[in-house]
Amino acid sequence: MTDQKEKEYNQYQEVLDIHINSSQLVIFSKTTCGFCTRAKEAIRKLNIEPLVIELDHHNNGKELQKVLYKITGRITVPSVWINKEFIGGCDETLELIRDNLFLKELTRLTVIH
């Protein structure tokens, strides 16, 4: 990685970290993604309002998605984070909700309003 590319990557990594650190429940999403909609709706049905970063409306959305890929190994969204930890995408989120593990984890983290 060139110095310039590394500097840009670090800049976007910092932006990503700010978002991840700003809430105990963060979803990186796109407004046109059906899987994102399913995950957000399932979480909201639990009366939980996550911090949602819509990458297709973010000034640096493409770059942030590339950094997410480097961190998670996944290029797709949604990218769901609980307490600064990547838990997966739509399938993993829905599975945790179905198994009552998502709600238990959020309760433990006192995110529920």
DSSP file (Angstrom, degrees, kcal/mol; ACC not computed):
  #  RESIDUE AA STRUCTURE BP1 BP2  ACC     N-H-->O    O-->H-N    N-H-->O    O-->H-N    TCO  KAPPA ALPHA  PHI   PSI    X-CA   Y-CA   Z-CA
    1    1 A M              0   0    0      0, 0.0     2,-0.0     0, 0.0     0, 0.0   0.000 360.0 360.0 360.0 131.0    0.0    0.0    0.0
    2    2 A T     >  -     0   0    0      1,-0.1     4,-2.9     4,-0.0     5,-0.2  -0.283 360.0-108.6 -71.0 162.2    1.4    3.4   -0.9
    3    3 A D  H  > S+     0   0    0      1,-0.2     4,-2.3     2,-0.2     5,-0.1   0.902 120.4  49.3 -58.0 -41.9    1.8    6.1    1.7
    4    4 A Q  H  > S+     0   0    0      2,-0.2     4,-2.4     1,-0.2    -1,-0.2   0.929 113.0  46.1 -64.4 -46.0   -1.1    8.1    0.2
    5    5 A K  H  > S+     0   0    0      1,-0.2     4,-2.8     2,-0.2    -2,-0.2   0.898 112.9  50.4 -64.6 -39.6   -3.4    5.0    0.0
    6    6 A E  H  X S+     0   0    0     -4,-2.9     4,-2.6     2,-0.2    -1,-0.2   0.890 109.8  50.6 -64.9 -39.2   -2.4    4.1    3.6
    7    7 A K  H  X S+     0   0    0     -4,-2.3     4,-2.0    -5,-0.2    -2,-0.2   0.919 112.6  46.3 -64.0 -44.1   -3.2    7.6    4.8
    8    8 A E  H  X S+     0   0    0     -4,-2.4     4,-2.4     2,-0.2     5,-0.2   0.923 112.1  50.9 -63.7 -44.9   -6.6    7.6    3.1
    9    9 A Y  H  X S+     0   0    0     -4,-2.8     4,-2.6     1,-0.2    -2,-0.2   0.933 110.6  49.0 -58.1 -47.0   -7.4    4.1    4.5
   10   10 A N  H  X S+     0   0    0     -4,-2.6     4,-2.1     1,-0.2    -1,-0.2   0.874 109.1  53.6 -61.4 -37.4   -6.4    5.3    8.0
   11   11 A Q  H  X S+     0   0    0     -4,-2.0     4,-1.7     2,-0.2    -1,-0.2   0.930 112.6  42.7 -62.5 -46.0   -8.6    8.4    7.5
   12   12 A Y  H  X S+     0   0    0     -4,-2.4     4,-2.5     1,-0.2    -2,-0.2   0.836 110.5  56.9 -71.4 -32.1  -11.6    6.2    6.6
   13   13 A Q  H  X S+     0   0    0     -4,-2.6     4,-2.7    -5,-0.2    -1,-0.2   0.898 106.3  50.6 -62.2 -40.4  -10.8    3.8    9.4
   14   14 A E  H  X S+     0   0    0     -4,-2.1     4,-2.2     2,-0.2    -2,-0.2   0.908 109.9  49.2 -64.0 -42.4  -11.0    6.7   11.8
   15   15 A V  H  X S+     0   0    0     -4,-1.7     4,-2.0     2,-0.2    -2,-0.2   0.927 112.2  49.0 -62.5 -44.4  -14.4    7.7   10.4
   16   16 A L  H  X S+     0   0    0     -4,-2.5     4,-2.8     1,-0.2     5,-0.2   0.925 110.1  51.2 -60.1 -45.6  -15.6    4.1   10.7
   17   17 A D  H  X S+     0   0    0     -4,-2.7     4,-2.7     1,-0.2    -1,-0.2   0.881 106.1  55.2 -60.7 -39.4  -14.3    3.9   14.3
   18   18 A I  H  X S+     0   0    0     -4,-2.2     4,-0.8     2,-0.2    -1,-0.2   0.934 111.6  44.1 -59.2 -46.1  -16.2    7.1   15.2
   19   19 A H  H >< S+     0   0    0     -4,-2.0     3,-0.8     1,-0.2     4,-0.5   0.941 115.1  47.6 -64.3 -47.3  -19.4    5.6   14.0
   20   20 A I  H >< S+     0   0    0     -4,-2.8     3,-0.6     1,-0.2    64,-0.3   0.861 114.9  46.3 -63.8 -35.9  -18.8    2.2   15.7
   21   21 A N  H 3< S+     0   0    0     -4,-2.7    -1,-0.2    -5,-0.2    -2,-0.2   0.586  98.7  71.9 -82.4 -10.2  -17.9    3.9   19.0
   22   22 A S  T << S+     0   0    0     -3,-0.8     2,-0.3    -4,-0.8    -1,-0.2   0.613 107.3  19.4 -84.7 -10.7  -20.8    6.3   19.0
   23   23 A S    <   -     0   0    0     -3,-0.6    61,-0.4    -4,-0.5     3,-0.1  -0.992  65.7-128.9-153.9 153.5  -23.5    3.7   19.8
   24   24 A Q  S    S+     0   0    0     -2,-0.3    59,-3.1     1,-0.2     2,-0.4   0.663 104.7  43.4 -78.3 -15.3  -23.7    0.2   21.2
   25   25 A L  E    S+A   82   0A   0     57,-0.2    26,-2.7    24,-0.1     2,-0.4  -0.936  72.4 168.2-134.2 111.8  -25.8   -0.9   18.2
   26   26 A V  E     -Ab  81  51A   0     55,-2.4    55,-3.0    -2,-0.4     2,-0.5  -0.971  14.4-167.9-127.1 136.3  -24.6    0.2   14.7
   27   27 A I  E     -Ab  80  52A   0     24,-2.8    26,-2.9    -2,-0.4     2,-0.6  -0.986  10.1-155.2-124.2 122.7  -25.8   -1.0   11.3
   28   28 A F  E     +Ab  79  53A   0     51,-2.4    51,-2.1    -2,-0.5     2,-0.2  -0.874  39.4 154.0 -91.8 126.0  -24.0    0.0    8.1
   29   29 A S  E     - b   0  54A   0     24,-2.8    26,-3.2    -2,-0.6    27,-0.4  -0.764  42.9-128.1-143.3 174.9  -26.6   -0.3    5.5
   30   30 A K    >   -     0   0    0     -2,-0.2     3,-1.5    24,-0.2     7,-0.2  -0.992  21.2-133.4-134.7 141.3  -27.8    0.9    2.1
   31   31 A T  T 3  S+     0   0    0     -2,-0.3    -1,-0.1     1,-0.3     6,-0.0   0.744 106.4  50.8 -66.0 -23.0  -31.3    2.2    1.5
   32   32 A T  T 3  S+     0   0    0      4,-0.0     2,-0.6    -3,-0.0    -1,-0.3   0.365  86.1 104.6 -95.8   5.1  -31.7    0.0   -1.7
   33   33 A C    <>  -     0   0    0     -3,-1.5     4,-2.1     1,-0.2    -3,-0.2  -0.781  53.6-161.9 -95.8 117.7  -30.7   -3.2    0.0
   34   34 A G  H  > S+     0   0    0     -2,-0.6     4,-2.3     1,-0.2    -1,-0.2   0.855  93.3  53.9 -64.1 -36.2  -33.5   -5.6    0.8
   35   35 A F  H  > S+     0   0    0      2,-0.2     4,-2.2     1,-0.2    -1,-0.2   0.885 108.1  50.9 -66.0 -37.8  -31.4   -7.6    3.3
   36   36 A C  H  > S+     0   0    0      2,-0.2     4,-2.8     1,-0.2     5,-0.2   0.924 109.4  50.4 -63.0 -44.8  -30.6   -4.3    5.1
   37   37 A T  H  X S+     0   0    0     -4,-2.1     4,-2.7     1,-0.2     5,-0.2   0.915 109.8  50.6 -60.3 -44.0  -34.3   -3.5    5.3
   38   38 A R  H  X S+     0   0    0     -4,-2.3     4,-2.3     2,-0.2    -1,-0.2   0.927 112.8  45.5 -60.5 -45.8  -35.1   -6.9    6.7
   39   39 A A  H  X S+     0   0    0     -4,-2.2     4,-2.1     2,-0.2    -2,-0.2   0.931 114.7  47.0 -65.5 -45.4  -32.4   -6.6    9.4
   40   40 A K  H  X S+     0   0    0     -4,-2.8     4,-2.6     1,-0.2    -2,-0.2   0.916 113.6  48.4 -63.5 -43.1  -33.4   -3.1   10.4
   41   41 A E  H  X S+     0   0    0     -4,-2.7     4,-1.9    -5,-0.2    -1,-0.2   0.905 110.3  51.3 -64.6 -40.9  -37.1   -3.9   10.5
   42   42 A A  H  < S+     0   0    0     -4,-2.3     4,-0.4    -5,-0.2    -1,-0.2   0.903 112.8  45.8 -63.6 -40.6  -36.5   -7.0   12.6
   43   43 A I  H ><>S+     0   0    0     -4,-2.1     3,-1.3     1,-0.2     5,-1.0   0.916 111.6  51.3 -67.4 -43.1  -34.5   -5.0   15.1
   44   44 A R  H ><5S+     0   0    0     -4,-2.6     3,-2.0     1,-0.3    -2,-0.2   0.802  99.2  64.9 -67.1 -27.7  -37.0   -2.2   15.2
   45   45 A K  T 3<5S+     0   0    0     -4,-1.9    -1,-0.3     1,-0.3    -2,-0.2   0.716  96.0  59.1 -65.1 -18.6  -39.8   -4.8   15.9
   46   46 A L  T < 5S-     0   0    0     -3,-1.3    -1,-0.3    -4,-0.4    -2,-0.2   0.298 124.0-109.0 -87.6   8.8  -37.9   -5.4   19.2
   47   47 A N  T < 5S+     0   0    0     -3,-2.0    66,-0.6     1,-0.3     2,-0.4   0.861  78.3 133.2  62.4  39.1  -38.5   -1.7   20.0
   48   48 A I      < -     0   0    0     -5,-1.0    -1,-0.3    64,-0.1    -2,-0.2  -0.969  45.1-156.4-119.5 133.9  -34.8   -1.0   19.5
   49   49 A E        -     0   0    0     -2,-0.4   -24,-0.1    62,-0.2     2,-0.1  -0.899  16.6-162.8-112.3 103.7  -33.6    1.9   17.4
   50   50 A P        -     0   0    0      0, 0.0     2,-0.7     0, 0.0   -24,-0.2  -0.349  30.1-102.8 -78.3 162.3  -30.1    1.3   16.1
   51   51 A L  E     -b   26   0A   0    -26,-2.7   -24,-2.8    -2,-0.1     2,-0.5  -0.801  44.7-160.4 -78.9 119.2  -27.7    3.9   14.8
   52   52 A V  E     -b   27   0A   0     -2,-0.7     2,-0.7   -26,-0.2   -24,-0.2  -0.921  13.5-165.4-111.4 124.4  -28.0    3.3   11.0
   53   53 A I  E     -b   28   0A   0    -26,-2.9   -24,-2.8    -2,-0.5     2,-1.0  -0.925  11.6-153.2-106.9 108.4  -25.3    4.6    8.7
   54   54 A E  E >>  -b   29   0A   0     -2,-0.7     3,-1.9   -26,-0.2     4,-0.6  -0.719   5.3-164.6 -84.9 103.8  -26.7    4.5    5.1
   55   55 A L  G >4 S+     0   0    0    -26,-3.2     3,-0.5    -2,-1.0     6,-0.3   0.793  85.4  60.0 -63.0 -29.6  -23.5    4.1    3.0
   56   56 A D  G 34 S+     0   0    0    -27,-0.4    -1,-0.3     1,-0.2   -26,-0.1   0.582 112.5  40.0 -76.2  -7.0  -25.3    5.1   -0.2
   57   57 A H  G <4 S+     0   0    0     -3,-1.9     2,-0.3     4,-0.0    -1,-0.2   0.382  95.8  99.1-113.8  -1.8  -26.1    8.5    1.4
   58   58 A H  S X< S-     0   0    0     -4,-0.6     3,-1.9    -3,-0.5     4,-0.3  -0.690  76.1-130.5 -89.6 137.9  -22.7    8.9    3.1
   59   59 A N  T 3  S+     0   0    0     -2,-0.3     3,-0.2     1,-0.3    -1,-0.1   0.821 111.0  30.0 -55.6 -32.6  -20.1   11.2    1.5
   60   60 A N  T 3> S+     0   0    0      1,-0.1     4,-2.8     2,-0.1    -1,-0.3  -0.059  82.0 129.1-116.8  30.7  -17.5    8.5    1.9
   61   61 A G  H <> S+     0   0    0     -3,-1.9     4,-2.3    -6,-0.3     5,-0.2   0.877  72.1  49.1 -56.9 -44.9  -19.8    5.4    1.7
   62   62 A K  H  > S+     0   0    0     -4,-0.3     4,-1.6     1,-0.2    -1,-0.2   0.916 114.2  46.0 -63.4 -42.5  -17.8    3.5   -0.9
   63   63 A E  H  > S+     0   0    0      2,-0.2     4,-1.9     1,-0.2    -2,-0.2   0.904 111.6  51.5 -67.1 -41.4  -14.6    4.0    1.0
   64   64 A L  H  X S+     0   0    0     -4,-2.8     4,-2.6     1,-0.2    -1,-0.2   0.884 107.6  53.5 -62.7 -37.9  -16.2    3.1    4.3
   65   65 A Q  H  X S+     0   0    0     -4,-2.3     4,-2.0    -5,-0.2    -1,-0.2   0.870 106.6  52.3 -66.2 -35.1  -17.5   -0.1    2.7
   66   66 A K  H  X S+     0   0    0     -4,-1.6     4,-1.9     2,-0.2    -1,-0.2   0.895 110.2  47.9 -65.3 -39.7  -14.0   -1.0    1.5
   67   67 A V  H  X S+     0   0    0     -4,-1.9     4,-2.1     2,-0.2    -2,-0.2   0.908 109.2  53.5 -67.8 -40.9  -12.7   -0.5    5.1
   68   68 A L  H  X S+     0   0    0     -4,-2.6     4,-3.3     1,-0.2     6,-0.5   0.905 107.3  52.7 -57.6 -40.8  -15.5   -2.7    6.4
   69   69 A Y  H  X S+     0   0    0     -4,-2.0     4,-2.5     1,-0.2    -1,-0.2   0.917 108.2  49.4 -61.1 -43.9  -14.5   -5.4    3.9
   70   70 A K  H  < S+     0   0    0     -4,-1.9    -1,-0.2     1,-0.2    -2,-0.2   0.857 118.0  41.0 -64.6 -33.8  -10.9   -5.3    5.2
   71   71 A I  H  < S+     0   0    0     -4,-2.1    -2,-0.2    -5,-0.1    -1,-0.2   0.915 130.5  23.0 -78.7 -45.3  -12.1   -5.6    8.8
   72   72 A T  H  < S-     0   0    0     -4,-3.3    -3,-0.2     2,-0.3    -2,-0.2   0.672  92.9-124.8-100.4 -20.2  -14.9   -8.1    8.4
   73   73 A G  S  < S+     0   0    0     -4,-2.5     2,-0.4    -5,-0.5    -4,-0.2   0.554  78.4 109.3  81.6   7.2  -14.0  -10.0    5.2
   74   74 A R        -     0   0    0     -6,-0.5    -1,-0.3     1,-0.1    -2,-0.3  -0.968  47.4-173.2-121.7 132.1  -17.4   -9.1    3.8
   75   75 A I        +     0   0    0     -2,-0.4    -6,-0.1    -3,-0.1     2,-0.1   0.602  64.9  86.2 -92.4 -15.2  -18.2   -6.7    1.1
   76   76 A T  S    S-     0   0    0      2,-0.1    -2,-0.1    -7,-0.1     0, 0.0  -0.421  72.5 -98.6 -89.1 161.4  -21.9   -6.9    1.5
   77   77 A V  S    S+     0   0    0     -2,-0.1   -41,-0.2     2,-0.1   -42,-0.2  -0.849  81.8  66.5-117.4 158.4  -24.3   -5.0    3.8
   78   78 A P        -     0   0    0      0, 0.0     2,-0.5     0, 0.0   -49,-0.2   0.435  57.1-174.6 -75.5 158.2  -25.8   -4.9    6.3
   79   79 A S  E     -A   28   0A   0    -51,-2.1   -51,-2.4    -2,-0.2     2,-0.4  -0.959  10.5-161.9-122.6 108.0  -22.9   -4.9    8.7
   80   80 A V  E     -AC  27  88A   0      8,-2.9     7,-2.9    -2,-0.5     8,-1.0  -0.795   7.4-172.3-103.9 131.4  -24.2   -5.1   12.2
   81   81 A W  E     -AC  26  86A   0    -55,-3.0   -55,-2.4    -2,-0.4     2,-0.5  -0.979   7.5-169.8-125.8 130.0  -22.1   -4.2   15.2
   82   82 A I  E >  S-AC  25  85A   0      3,-2.6     3,-1.7    -2,-0.4   -57,-0.2  -0.986  79.1 -15.4-118.8 124.9  -22.9   -4.7   18.9
   83   83 A N  T 3  S-     0   0    0    -59,-3.1    -1,-0.2    -2,-0.5   -59,-0.1   0.900 129.7 -51.6  49.0  48.8  -20.7   -3.0   21.4
   84   84 A K  T 3  S+     0   0    0    -61,-0.4     2,-0.5   -64,-0.3    -1,-0.3   0.588 115.9 115.5  69.5  13.3  -18.0   -2.4   18.8
   85   85 A E  E <   -C   82   0A   0     -3,-1.7    -3,-2.6   -65,-0.1     2,-0.4  -0.957  68.0-125.2-118.3 129.3  -18.0   -6.1   17.8
   86   86 A F  E     +C   81   0A   0     -2,-0.5    -5,-0.2    -5,-0.2     3,-0.1  -0.556  28.4 176.1 -70.3 124.1  -19.1   -7.2   14.3
   87   87 A I  E     -     0   0A   0     -7,-2.9     2,-0.3    -2,-0.4    -6,-0.2   0.583  45.5-103.2-106.5 -12.6  -21.8   -9.8   14.6
   88   88 A G  E     -C   80   0A   0     -8,-1.0    -8,-2.9     4,-0.1    -1,-0.4  -0.895  38.7 -62.1 132.2-160.3  -22.6  -10.4   11.0
   89   89 A G  S  > S-     0   0    0     -2,-0.3     4,-2.1   -10,-0.2     5,-0.2  -0.001  74.4 -52.7-108.3-147.5  -25.1   -9.4    8.3
   90   90 A C  H  > S+     0   0    0    -12,-0.2     4,-3.0     2,-0.2     5,-0.3   0.941 130.4  49.0 -63.4 -50.8  -28.8  -10.0    7.8
   91   91 A D  H  > S+     0   0    0      1,-0.2     4,-2.2     2,-0.2    -1,-0.2   0.915 114.1  45.3 -59.8 -44.7  -28.8  -13.8    8.3
   92   92 A E  H  > S+     0   0    0      2,-0.2     4,-2.4     1,-0.2    -1,-0.2   0.898 113.9  50.0 -65.6 -40.1  -26.8  -13.7   11.5
   93   93 A T  H  X S+     0   0    0     -4,-2.1     4,-2.3     2,-0.2    -2,-0.2   0.939 112.1  46.4 -63.5 -47.9  -28.9  -10.9   12.9
   94   94 A L  H  X S+     0   0    0     -4,-3.0     4,-2.8     1,-0.2    -1,-0.2   0.870 112.1  52.0 -64.3 -36.0  -32.2  -12.7   12.1
   95   95 A E  H  X S+     0   0    0     -4,-2.2     4,-2.3    -5,-0.3     6,-0.3   0.920 109.8  48.4 -65.5 -43.7  -30.8  -15.9   13.6
   96   96 A L  H  <>S+     0   0    0     -4,-2.4     5,-2.0     2,-0.2     6,-1.8   0.895 113.4  47.9 -63.3 -39.2  -29.8  -14.2   16.8
   97   97 A I  H ><5S+     0   0    0     -4,-2.3     3,-1.6     4,-0.2    -2,-0.2   0.944 111.6  49.8 -65.2 -47.3  -33.2  -12.6   17.0
   98   98 A R  H 3<5S+     0   0    0     -4,-2.8    -2,-0.2     1,-0.3    -1,-0.2   0.876 113.1  46.5 -58.9 -38.7  -35.0  -15.9   16.4
   99   99 A D  T 3<5S-     0   0    0     -4,-2.3    -1,-0.3    -5,-0.2    -2,-0.2   0.311 112.0-120.1 -88.0   8.8  -32.9  -17.6   19.1
  100  100 A N  T <>5S+     0   0    0     -3,-1.6     4,-1.0    -5,-0.1    -3,-0.2   0.635  85.4 113.1  61.5  16.8  -33.5  -14.8   21.6
  101  101 A L  H  >< +     0   0    0     -5,-2.0     4,-2.3    -6,-0.3    -4,-0.2   0.807  67.7  57.2 -85.8 -31.9  -29.7  -14.1   21.8
  102  102 A F  H  > S+     0   0    0     -6,-1.8     4,-2.4     2,-0.2     5,-0.2   0.951 109.6  44.4 -62.6 -49.6  -29.8  -10.7   20.1
  103  103 A L  H  > S+     0   0    0     -7,-0.3     4,-2.6     1,-0.2     5,-0.2   0.885 112.5  52.3 -63.7 -40.0  -32.2   -9.3   22.7
  104  104 A K  H  X S+     0   0    0     -4,-1.0     4,-2.3     2,-0.2    -1,-0.2   0.914 110.5  48.0 -63.1 -42.2  -30.3  -10.9   25.5
  105  105 A E  H  X S+     0   0    0     -4,-2.3     4,-1.6     2,-0.2    -2,-0.2   0.916 113.6  46.9 -65.4 -42.6  -27.1   -9.3   24.3
  106  106 A L  H  <>S+     0   0    0     -4,-2.4     5,-2.0     2,-0.2     6,-0.5   0.886 110.9  51.8 -67.3 -37.9  -28.7   -5.9   23.9
  107  107 A T  H ><5S+     0   0    0     -4,-2.6     3,-1.2     1,-0.2    -1,-0.2   0.918 108.3  51.7 -62.7 -42.4  -30.3   -6.2   27.3
  108  108 A R  H 3<5S+     0   0    0     -4,-2.3    -1,-0.2     1,-0.3    -2,-0.2   0.856 112.8  45.5 -61.2 -34.3  -26.9   -7.0   28.8
  109  109 A L  T 3<5S-     0   0    0     -4,-1.6    -1,-0.3    -5,-0.1    -2,-0.2   0.427 108.9-127.5 -90.0   1.2  -25.5   -3.9   27.1
  110  110 A T  T < 5 +     0   0    0     -3,-1.2    -3,-0.2    -4,-0.4    -2,-0.1   0.882  66.0 134.1  53.2  46.2  -28.5   -1.8   28.2
  111  111 A V      < +     0   0    0     -5,-2.0   -62,-0.2   -87,-0.1    -4,-0.1   0.720  37.8 102.3 -89.4 -25.4  -29.2   -0.5   24.7
  112  112 A I              0   0    0     -6,-0.5   -64,-0.1     1,-0.2   -65,-0.1  -0.371 360.0 360.0 -67.8 134.5  -33.0   -1.1   25.0
  113  113 A H              0   0    0    -66,-0.6    -1,-0.2    -2,-0.1   -65,-0.1   0.405 360.0 360.0 -93.1 360.0  -35.0    2.1   25.6
